[in-house]
């Protein structure tokens, strides 16, 4: 580091008043500043070596802004960081717009350092974020550097009423219109100046109006608008989701399920999530409801919740869980920090607070019928013809044999007188059966009769055949903060 700095230039910043709007706007908007964000920061484990802090959202950078040593957390600042305190880093824009201030703190649930914009709520007090060559935080006054301690968390700003704190909490957590035609949020340096001026409209309105700052507190934060904001901040937040159709929780594949989201978190981005492949959409158009990707925003006011119908389809089978979550605007979402009686009380939104409200509901899609043909074994129903092909064994049909009995013919032997006759053999009378003949017996020839021929039987047989499937331009120098020389450390 260059060690040639004189004793009168040992601090980087000095408290200043509001300057000319036109001059500051020119420097801020056309001075060659390039918008960009720093690369990934090196996370700092507790009580460890120095590390480089990440930049705050929407920081506008140039060749020498922020200074490299602004971003290095070491020495006393590292001790303060490791103790869980916020450490101021740099001004809003090229050192010419003193507020808000970018600060870094350790966030255990985020596993490392998180940088957030810190807004002034005491316009006439010191920022106490300057750094001496030895790395000590403090502020300069009349050429004298005054060392202060760490920027500690506090319960709020004692000189503000609860209503003022609620208004400031809302402004830090929600984008707000800024006259004429601008917006107050953290996205750009000019928009952050707008947000800081609106906060001063709440905390230091009388003092602010004595300056040449271009802001219309009555137009942007008049009685009616303040009443509306307080109404939002005093609402008991509600957020739930339930399955409306089908009532059974089970739906045929390819069907559409209906979920009901009920909330009074009006104007807040709600995150709706479903498994990959599932498609979320509004069941019907609604002027007070907007679904962009997986972000749902409902418009309304008061304590009464509004019901929103979400339709969900899924190309596959199985359980589909739809969840909704959101962080309500609440006083508890704000960090208040102060380094001493002569220093600002800073207000900053806790950007890493998990969603305080969330819910989920599940529908199960049945599997679609398979298109593969199935093999069915036919069953035989009594009385019904079977579809099973039968194999018939051919049977042989035999014609009956026609038996022609042979009837013995007893020859007649003439008796010759005088010749002894041998006794005739004893015979048994045979019944004469019915005779069926195929031919006519031949007539006897000669002395002996001829036997009758019988017909032969004919056997025949024949076979039987059987048959069987998814800004405002920079409009003024903030009064909290200062411009001074760069920090030079050896």
Residue, then its C-alpha position, 0 to 999 in steps of 0.5 A: x500500500x502507498x504510505x505517503x498519506x498525510x496526517x490530515x488524510x488518514x480517513x477515507x470519508x467525511x460527513x457532508x451535507x446535501x449537494x447540487x442535484x444536477x452535479x451529483x446526477x451527472x456524476x452518478x449517471x453519465x460518469x462512466x460507471x459500469x454496473x456489475x457485481x463482484x465474483x464469489x467471495x471467500x467465506x470466512x470461518x469463525x475466528x479465521x484469517x482475512x477474507x474478501x466480502x461479497x458486494x451488495x445487490x446492484x453495486x455499481x463499480x468502476x476501476x477504483x470503486x469500491x476500493x480493494x481494501x474496502x472489501x478485505x475484512x481483517x484486523x479489528x474488523x475481522x474481530x467484529x465480524x467474527x463476533x457476529x456484528x455487521x461491518x460497514x464496507x462502502x458507500x452507495x455509489x462512487x463515494x458521492x452518494x453517502x447513503x445507504x451503506x453496504x455492510x457484511x455480516x456472518x449468517x450461520x444459516x447461509x454458511x458464510x458472509x452476507x452483504x446487505x444495504x444499511x439505510x440511515x434513520x438519523x439524517x444528522x448523525x455520523x455514519x461511523x463507517x470510515x476506516x483509519x489506515x490501521x483498519x479501525x472503524x470510526x469517523x472524522x471531525x475537524x481533521x480528527x479521526x474518532x475511533x468507534x467500536x463495533x456496529x452492534x445490533x439494537x432493538x430499534x431507533x429510540x427517537x422514532x415512534x413504533x409507527x415510524x419504525x413500521x413504515x421504515x420496515x415496510x419501505x426497506x422490504x417492498x419496492x415503492x413508487x417514487x415521484x415522478x415515475x421512479x421506484x425506490x428499491x435496491x436494484x440500482x444506485x439511483x433507486x437506492x437513493x430514492x429509497x433512502x429519501x423516502x426513509x428520511x421522509x419518515x425519520x427526518x421529514x422536517x430536516x429533509x424539507x430544508x434541503x434541496x433534495x428532490x423528493x415529495x414526501x407528501x405525494x409519496x408518503x401522505x397520510x392515506x399511503x401511511x395508513x395503508x402501509x400501517x394496515x399491511x404491517x399490522x395484519x396478522x399474516x396468513x398463508x395456507x394451501x389445500x387440495x380442493x379437487x379431487x377430494x379423495x386425493x387421488x386422480x386419474x393419470x392425465x387429469x388436472x388437480x385443483x389446489x387452493x392457496x389462501x393468503x392475506x400477504x398482499x403484494x408479497x412474492x410467494x414462491x409456489x413449487x412442485x416437482x419437475x415435470x408438473x405444470x402450475x397455472x391459474x385455473x382462471x384469469x384473475x385481475x388481482x392475481x399474477x403467477x409468473x413462473x413459480x412466483x405468485x403475487x396476490x393484490x388486496x388489503x386488510x386481514x381477510x385472506x383471498x383464495x386463489x385456485x391453482x391447477x396442477x397437471x403431471x405427465x407421470x404417476x405418483x404423488x405430487x406435492x405442491x408447496x407455497x412459502x413467503x416472508x411477510x412484511x414484518x418488523x422482525x425482518x429488520x436489523x437495527x444497528x448502531x456504533x455509538x451515540x453520535x452514530x447512525x442507527x442503520x436499518x437493514x432487511x434480513x435478506x436470508x431469513x427463511x420464509x416464516x410462513x409455508x404450507x404444502x398439499x399432495x395429490x396422487x396421480x394413478x398410473x396410466x393403463x399399459x398399452x402392451x397386449x395382455x395374454x388372457x387364459x380363457x375360462x370355461x363358463x358352464x353353459x357357454x361355449x368354450x373358446x379353447x380349441x379342442x382336439x378330437x380323436x377320430x372314432x371308428x364306426x364299424x358296420x355290423x357284420x351280417x352273419x348268415x348262419x349255416x343250416x345243416x341239411x340232413x340228407x335223406x337216405x332211402x330205406x331199402x327193404x330187407x337191409x338192416x338199417x343203422x340207428x340214426x344219430x340222435x339230434x337236438x332240434x335247432x330253432x330256425x333263425x331269421x335268415x338274411x341273405x345277400x344271394x340266392x342259394x344255388x339249387x342243389x345239383x346231383x344227389x348231394x345238396x350244396x351249402x349256402x355262401x355267406x356274405x362278407x362284412x364291410x368295415x369303414x371309418x371316417x375322420x371327424x374334424x374339430x374347429x378351434x392394449x410442466x429511477x430516478x436519477x441520483x437526486x441529492x447527496x445524502x446527509x448521513x455519510x461523507x467524502x474523504x481520501x482513500x484508505x492507504x495501508x502498508 
